[in-house]
Amino acid sequence: MTIFTAFLAGLVFGIGLLVSGMAEPAKVIGFLDIAGAWDPSLVLVMGGAVMAGLLAFRLAGRRATTYLGLPLALPAVRHIDGRLVGGSLVFGIGWGLVGLCPGPALVDLGAGRWQAAVFVAAMLTGMGLFQWLERSRG
């Protein structure tokens, strides 16, 4: 049941990305271009996502298990540090340059867009490099 539920959640998420336009790099870049030809249409998408996330975390904070009975592990660290800010900056710069983040990149990869394959390869390389650096730090 867990695999089916994960597949269903991923499918709904992917369809939502397609319908909202979040999987279209040009639309995302237009949204981020606040000094130029700004496209505000994704404000509603992002606002809806933030509201859904706030509600989900509020409900999850009251539970010890998921609705499927699995252990629920919420983030334990709640402070803002240099690593969080640095990672956010790297993420934002990449999103602004390319118009993709991991979720939409996987949707585009599934749609057969070669640009997404380049992005996903770079993303996996970065994740591997991060893991290597973490292990080498001790």
NORTASUL-V899601 format. One record per backbone hydrogen bond with DSSP energy under -0.5 kcal/mol. CO is the residue of the C=O (numbers start at 1). NH is the residue of the N-H. Records with the same first field share a line. If there is no record, write none. Layout:
# NORTASUL-V899601
CO=NH + NH
This chain:
# NORTASUL-V899601
1=5
2=6
3=7
4=8
5=9
6=10
7=11
8=12
9=13
10=14
11=15
12=16
13=17
14=18
15=19
16=20
17=21 + 22 + 23
21=24
23=25
24=27 + 28
25=29
26=30
27=31
28=32
29=33
30=39
32=34
33=36
36=38
38=40
39=42
40=43
41=44 + 45
42=46
43=47
44=48
45=49
46=50
47=51
48=52
49=53
50=54
51=55
52=56
53=57
54=58
55=59
56=60
57=61
59=62
60=63
64=72
66=69
70=66
71=73
72=74
79=81
81=85
82=86
83=87
84=88
85=89
86=90
87=91
88=92
89=93
90=94
91=95
92=96
93=97
94=98 + 99
95=99
101=105
102=106
103=107
104=108
105=109
106=110
107=111
108=113
109=112
112=114
113=116 + 117
114=118
115=119
116=120
117=121
118=122
119=123
120=124
121=125
122=126
123=127
124=128
125=129
126=130
127=131
128=132
129=133
130=134
131=135
132=136
133=137
134=138
135=138
